[in-house]
Amino acid sequence: MRSNRLIRLLPAVALLTACAGEDPKVVRAAKARRDVEAVAQQVRTAPRAPSTGRWDEAQLTQRLVNAGLAPRPDDSLPSHPKLPVKPVALRVGKAHLLAWLFADSVARRKVSATIDTLSAIPKGQANPWAEPPMFVVHNNLIAVLVGGSDRQRERVRLVIEAGLPAPHR
């Protein structure tokens, strides 16, 4: 009888032992998957606002999710240029995506005219990037992607350059 109880407890003990010694990489990957799914769920359930033709954080996130890029908020901002608006920071795979959203394209043009498109920083500022950045502008948005694979970089660029739906008239 005692051996029967012991046999029934062995799977539970094995499970507890396995959980206690979980690989930190596995734990981080599981957390990242949960974070990505949470963002995707927010996008799926968010009410659709009429398009204004201007980027906002929700539209950017939605477009990235729809493209299968699995963005998630990222509070570990890499060093970045100082621009007049605060950037939206997202993690896309291993890459950092910083997006500055301006009131309109005129305000964005005033700032983007001062930026060196190869280094993605305003002329005269020190280069903060650890890796070569990708610089993309569209309408009222300036985006800089740091890191990531060439394929991932191209996908982010295409998502942004494809633009937004035209506003309804």
N, C-alpha and C positions, 0 to 999 in steps of 0.2 A: 504494500500500500504506500509506504514511504517512497519507494522507487518510482511509483506512478506519478506522485506529486512532483518529484524531482524532474522526471521526464517532461511533464507539462510546463515546468518553470524554465527549462533550458532555452527554448526559443525566446522568451522574454528577456532572459539574462543576455543572450547573444545579441539581441536587438539593442538593449541598453549599452552594451559594451561597444557595439559598432557606432552608435550615435555619439558616444562620448569621445571617440577618437576620430571624428570626421575630419577629412582633409579640408583645410581652410579655403583652398581653391574651389572645392565643390560647394562650400557654404556661400562664398562670394558669388559664384555663378548662379546659384539658386536665388539669392537675393536680387541679382541683376535681372533674372527672368521675371521675378515677381514685380520689380519696379517697371519693367517694360510693359508687362501685361496690365499693370495699373494705369499707365499712361494710355495704352491702346483702349482700355475700357472707358476711360474718361472721354476720349475722342469719339468712340462709338455712341456714347449716351448723351453727349453735349448737344444742346439745341443748336440748330444751324442758323446762324445770323445771316442776314442778307449781305451779299458781297458788296463792299464799297470800292473794290479795286485796290485797296491799300492792305499791306500785310499787317497782321497782328500776331501775337504769340500763339493763339489758338489755331489760326490758319496754318502757320508754319509747322506746328506740331502735327496737325492733321495731315498735311501734305507728306511729311516725313513718315508718319505711321502708314499712310496709304501706299507709300513707295516701298514699304517693308524694311525701313531703315532703323526701326526700333529706338527712337529717341527717348531719353529720360532726363529729367532735370539733373543738373550737375552743379553742386555748390563749391566745387574745387576749381574755381576759375584759374586758368593759367594767366600769366602776366599778359596784359593786353594794352593796346593804345588807349589813351584817354580821349574819349569823344563826348560831345555834349549830352548824349543820352546814355542811360545804363544799358549794358548788353543783356540779352536773354542768353542764358548759358545752358546748353544741352550736351549730353554725351551721346554720341552716335557710334556704337561699337567702341573702339579704343580712341576715337578721335574726339576732340573738343570742337563744338560748333558755337561760335559767338555770333549773335545777330543783334544789330542795332536797328531799332524801329523808329523811324522819324514820323512827324506829323503828316508829311507829304513828300513828293519827289523833289520839290524845290528845296526844301530843307535838307534832304539827303544829298542833293547835288552840290550844295554849298560845302558840305563836309567832304564828300567823296572826291571833289576836285582837288583837295589838299593831300590826298592819299596817294602814295606810290603803289601802283597796282601789283608790282612784283613782290614787295615786302609787306604789303597790306598795313602799312603804318603811315601816319601823317609825316610829311617831309619835315626833317629836323628832330623827330623823336627817336630815341634809342630803340633798336630792334629787340622786342621782348620775347620773340618766338624761339622755342628750342628746335623746331623743325620748320622747313619751308611751309608757309601758309598758302591756302587757296583763297582768293579774294573774289567775291561775287556781289554784284549790285543788281537790284531790280526794284523799280518803282521807289518805294519809301524804305527799302531794306538794304543794309550793308551786312554781308555775312562773311565770316572768316572761319575756315575749317583748318585746324591744326592737327596733324597726324592722320592716321587712317591709311587704308590701301588706295591704290590708284583707282580701282573700280568703285570703291566707296566714295571717294572724292568726286568722281564723275557723276555718280548717282545723286549726290547732294546738289551738285551744280545744276544738273538737269531739273531736279525738283524745283529749285528756285527760279531758274531762267524760264521754265515753262509758264510761270506767272500764275495769276489767280483767275477765276472765272470773271467775266465782265459783269459789272454791276447791272442789275435789272433796271430798265427805264420805264 
